[in-house]
Amino acid sequence: MQQDIIRIVLIVILWLIINYLYGLLISLILSKIGYKKWQPVVGNRTDPFIHGQLIGNIERSLAMLLVILGNVGALSMIVAIKGFARWGELSQVNSDVQSVAIDKFIIGNLLSLGFPVLVAVVWQVFAT
């Protein structure tokens, strides 16, 4: 029993570390998109992705949990919630940088959700 608890705690810690590092990778990739057109300023509300890393970490963890539990359809809820929450900010961005901001949002979502789905599928294949 105690070994199972230790194993679960180690898996959760490993997931959080991998999740954080993957979030940094996504940030690096997104920083290269539209580099000359739009450079977000930290702390300025013109950057619609200020809290993106925290949201991404929660999103990836929830997505992996949903896939492991077999509720893949609920991933659409994550995408819809993020889309509705960010649409107001993205629609108010200047028109010359709006397409870059929307592209970053879409690419970030695809990268962010693709990773936990892949991890969960691999987990299910090797766990059975």
C-alpha positions, 0 to 999 in steps of 0.5 A: 500500500505504501509503495503504491502511494509513493509510486503515485506521488513520484508519477505526479511529480514527474508529470508536473516537471515534464509538464512545466518543461513542455510549457517552456518549450511551447513558449519558446516555439510561440515566441518565434512566431510572428517575431518581427510583427509583434513582440509582447511586452511583459506586464502589458495588457496588450499581450493576450498570453500573460498567464498562458503558462499557468493555464497551459499547465492546468489544461495539459494536466486536465487533458491527460486525466480526461484521456486516461479516464476515457472521456476524450470528448471532454477535450472539446470543452477545454478548447471551447472554454479557452476560446470563449475566455480569450476571444474578447482579448484577441478581438481587441488586439490591433488589426495588424497583429491580430492574425499573429495573436490568433495564430499563436493562440491556435498553435499553442492550443494544438501543441498544448493538447497534443502532448497530454493526449500522446502521453495518455495514449502511450500510458494506456498502451503500456499500462494494459 
